[in-house]
Amino acid sequence: MDPEISRSRAFTARGDKRMILKDKKIIVGITGGIAAYKTCEIVRRLKKLGAQIIVIMTQNAQKFITPLTLETLSENEVVTEMFPQERMVGVRHVNLANWADLILIAPTTANIIGKIKAGIADDILSTVLISTKSTVLISPAMNVNMYENRIFQENMEYLKKIGYLFIEPETGALACGTGKGRLPEPVVIVGEVVKILTGEKDLEGKSILVTAGRTEEPLDPVRYISNRSSGKMGYAITEAARKRGARVTLISGPSNLTAPGEVNFIPVKTALEMFKAIKAQFGKTDALIMTAAVSDFVPSVVSKDKIKRTDEEVLLKLKPSVDILKELGKRKKKKILVGFSLETKDEIENSKRKLKEKNLDLIVVNNPNVPGAGFEVDTNQVSIIDKRGKGEKLSLLSKKEVAEKVLDKVSGLLKRDTKKS
């Protein structure tokens, strides 16, 4: 066995109930970014929870913080080289890859994400990553322009799709200005680690159907009626449900997002297509979470040819589209139905009426006029109302956090129904 593993000093819980990571083995990878200083606190907190820690640092990471600091905090040798000068026993990268229950990379640069995606293994950290079958949790931190770079975004989306886990970077002060790319605070990152290593798969064995995105209702071969929905809320719920053990089907209207890996993805365009797809899946579903922004109206007549421009006014005649949730509410039986309600006025009153009319179990209400809760943003501020009319107003949260809150409610309803049956 490798020296750093054989010399590992196990952390003894001594009966402390807070040692929720006792006997968990975590590799903490540090790459070259100014946020590396935060990793010291991450390691300290993980040790306090009972975890065994081995730190791997890239050469650039050592320019921001010294291995000695991390060795003191982790109580283990910090791994910095592929081929150390001392005699090795076994294969270092394989031993490390097999040892870990989880590999956390914080901060993670665009460089290492590109390496992982390309399958490059040219140092000890990238070689361990390509060798491991353990869960890998990545926390990107970089300049906002680097984070928004199209190549980086494509690399990140690819890794998400094949099963790598990511912690969303925060928006705030960076070393080079302000924007998205800030490493979350240590308590947030440690919380994600705890959730992954100890979290109950509370939706294991359940089938969750999620709708997302917008619909596009054609006027003619080149024009359509639609809305501004990005699909971010539905895709966040899909990913969260998958991580919590559910079998997930995602029915999505047009969106620029990439469907998470290991889900049944069904693309649609119109409201009628979405309704047909939902009906085909509904019989084998335990819960439907309808986040899609379905067009309320569709053109009464669709022209076979492009409507020509004229100097005269054009009267557009619309008819109501199918009310999908209302139709499903009539045939729901024991299934859980969750609707999303976007209102700009009297949102709670209007949403409670929808909840009753459509026979829903929960309705999630938001107002796009509230700062940070509109279209195409990563945050939302919602209220969740149950069948009894009892509501819970949440603060402004990331859409991923809102997704977890909604699934907490759905999980509770599914457990309640299981006990009744």
Secondary structure, 3 states (H helix, E strand, C coil): CCHHHHCCCCCCCCCCCCCCCCCCEEEEEECCCCCHHHHHHHHHHHHHCCCEEEEEECCCHHHCCCHHHHHHHHCCCCECCCCCCCCCCCCHHHHHHHHCCEEEEEEECHHHHHHHHHCCCCCHHHHHHHHCCCEEEEEECCCHHHHHCHHHHHHHHHHHHCCCEECCCEEEEECCEEEEEECCCHHHHHHHHHHHHHCCCCCCCCEEEEEECECCEECCCCCEECCCCCCHHHHHHHHHHHHCCCEEEEEECCCCCCCCCCCEEEECCCHHHHHHHHHHHHCCCCEEEECCECCCEEECCCCCCCCCCCCCCCCCCEEECCCHHHHHHCCCCCCEEEEEEECCCCHHHHHHHHHHHCCCCEEEEECCCCCCCCCCCCEECCEEEECCCCEEECCCEEHHHHHHHHHHHHHHHHHHHHHHC
